[in-house]
Amino acid sequence: MQNEKKWYESRTVWGGLVALAAAMAGLAGLQIPGPAQEALTTAILDTATAIGALVAIYGRLAAEKTLR
């Protein structure tokens, strides 16, 4: 596979985790409708992307060596 990505960059993984959480919530008596699951997956993925960008920026600013 040439187009590799980290597990947390995968919409499929996040969708599966959200579906699992929704199923567990359903067992506890809380119902999460399908469109809300999709919105939650998108929000989690967007948040992970933003955190990754902030960590990259911080890493560059905290680096001890300069770029050429």
Backbone as numpy.savetxt, mean C-alpha at the origin, in Angstrom:
# Nx Ny Nz CAx CAy CAz Cx Cy Cz
11.18 -12.74 -14.78 10.34 -11.55 -14.78 11.23 -10.31 -14.78
11.07 -9.44 -15.75 11.90 -8.25 -15.82 11.28 -7.07 -15.10
9.97 -6.99 -15.07 9.30 -5.88 -14.41 8.96 -6.26 -12.97
9.97 -6.33 -12.13 9.76 -6.72 -10.74 9.37 -5.51 -9.91
8.61 -5.79 -8.86 8.26 -4.75 -7.90 8.15 -5.39 -6.53
8.20 -4.58 -5.54 8.10 -5.07 -4.17 6.66 -5.49 -3.89
6.47 -6.39 -2.92 5.14 -6.93 -2.64 4.15 -5.83 -2.28
4.61 -4.79 -1.57 3.70 -3.75 -1.12 3.33 -2.76 -2.23
3.91 -2.91 -3.40 3.55 -2.09 -4.55 2.48 -2.77 -5.41
2.06 -3.94 -5.01 1.10 -4.72 -5.79 -0.34 -4.44 -5.38
-1.14 -4.00 -6.33 -2.56 -3.77 -6.06 -3.26 -5.09 -5.74
-2.78 -6.17 -6.33 -3.38 -7.48 -6.07 -3.17 -7.89 -4.62
-1.96 -7.70 -4.11 -1.69 -8.04 -2.71 -2.55 -7.20 -1.78
-2.59 -5.90 -2.02 -3.39 -5.02 -1.15 -4.88 -5.34 -1.26
-5.33 -5.63 -2.48 -6.73 -6.01 -2.65 -7.06 -7.27 -1.87
-6.14 -8.24 -1.91 -6.32 -9.47 -1.15 -6.34 -9.22 0.35
-5.45 -8.37 0.83 -5.42 -8.05 2.25 -6.69 -7.34 2.70
-7.17 -6.41 1.87 -8.41 -5.70 2.20 -9.59 -6.67 2.18
-9.62 -7.57 1.20 -10.70 -8.56 1.14 -10.66 -9.47 2.37
-9.46 -9.86 2.79 -9.32 -10.68 3.99 -9.81 -9.92 5.22
-9.41 -8.65 5.32 -9.85 -7.84 6.45 -11.37 -7.66 6.44
-11.95 -7.49 5.25 -13.41 -7.34 5.14 -14.10 -8.63 5.56
-13.53 -9.78 5.18 -14.11 -11.06 5.57 -14.04 -11.24 7.08
-12.91 -10.89 7.66 -12.77 -10.99 9.11 -13.74 -10.04 9.82
-13.89 -8.84 9.26 -14.84 -7.88 9.84 -16.26 -8.42 9.74
-16.57 -9.09 8.61 -17.89 -9.70 8.44 -18.15 -10.76 9.48
-17.13 -11.54 9.81 -17.28 -12.54 10.87 -17.55 -11.88 12.22
-17.04 -10.68 12.40 -17.24 -9.95 13.65 -18.54 -9.15 13.64
-19.28 -9.20 12.50 -20.56 -8.51 12.44 -20.53 -7.16 11.73
-19.38 -6.76 11.18 -19.27 -5.48 10.48 -19.22 -5.76 8.98
-20.12 -5.16 8.21 -20.17 -5.37 6.76 -19.48 -4.22 6.03
-18.57 -4.55 5.10 -17.89 -3.56 4.27 -18.29 -3.83 2.83
-19.04 -2.92 2.20 -19.49 -3.14 0.82 -18.32 -3.14 -0.17
-18.53 -3.80 -1.32 -17.49 -3.92 -2.34 -16.84 -2.61 -2.77
-17.63 -1.57 -3.11 -16.99 -0.31 -3.52 -16.11 0.30 -2.42
-16.49 0.11 -1.18 -15.67 0.62 -0.07 -14.37 -0.15 0.02
-14.40 -1.45 -0.29 -13.17 -2.25 -0.29 -12.20 -1.75 -1.35
-12.74 -1.43 -2.53 -11.88 -0.91 -3.61 -11.29 0.44 -3.24
-12.11 1.30 -2.65 -11.62 2.62 -2.23 -10.56 2.49 -1.14
-10.75 1.55 -0.23 -9.77 1.32 0.84 -8.46 0.81 0.26
-8.53 -0.10 -0.70 -7.32 -0.61 -1.35 -6.55 0.53 -2.02
-7.26 1.39 -2.73 -6.62 2.52 -3.40 -6.00 3.47 -2.39
-6.70 3.76 -1.30 -6.18 4.66 -0.27 -4.92 4.09 0.37
-4.91 2.79 0.65 -3.73 2.16 1.25 -2.55 2.22 0.30
-2.78 1.90 -0.97 -1.71 1.92 -1.96 -1.16 3.34 -2.15
-2.04 4.33 -2.22 -1.60 5.72 -2.36 -0.80 6.17 -1.14
-1.23 5.75 0.04 -0.51 6.10 1.27 0.87 5.46 1.27
0.96 4.18 0.89 2.25 3.50 0.83 3.19 4.17 -0.17
2.65 4.61 -1.30 3.46 5.31 -2.30 3.97 6.63 -1.75
3.12 7.37 -1.07 3.53 8.66 -0.49 4.59 8.46 0.58
4.44 7.45 1.42 5.43 7.18 2.45 6.76 6.81 1.81
6.72 5.99 0.76 7.93 5.63 0.06 8.65 6.85 -0.51
7.89 7.78 -1.06 8.48 9.01 -1.61 9.13 9.84 -0.50
8.45 9.95 0.63 9.01 10.72 1.76 10.29 10.08 2.29
10.31 8.76 2.38 11.51 8.06 2.84 12.66 8.27 1.86
12.37 8.24 0.56 13.42 8.47 -0.45 13.98 9.89 -0.34
13.10 10.86 -0.17 13.56 12.25 -0.04 14.39 12.42 1.24
13.90 11.87 2.34 14.65 11.95 3.59 16.02 11.28 3.44
16.06 10.12 2.81 17.32 9.42 2.61 18.31 10.24 1.83
17.84 10.93 0.82 18.74 11.77 0.02 19.23 12.95 0.84
18.37 13.58 1.61 18.76 14.74 2.42 19.70 14.34 3.56
19.53 13.14 4.10 20.34 12.69 5.22 21.64 12.03 4.77
21.81 11.80 3.48 23.01 11.14 2.96 24.25 11.97 3.25
25.34 11.26 3.49 26.59 11.96 3.79 27.42 12.24 2.55
27.11 11.59 1.44 27.84 11.81 0.20 26.98 12.62 -0.75
27.61 13.45 -1.55 26.90 14.28 -2.51 26.72 13.53 -3.82
25.79 14.01 -4.61 25.56 13.46 -5.95 26.43 14.22 -6.94
26.80 13.53 -8.02 27.55 14.23 -9.08 26.65 14.52 -10.22
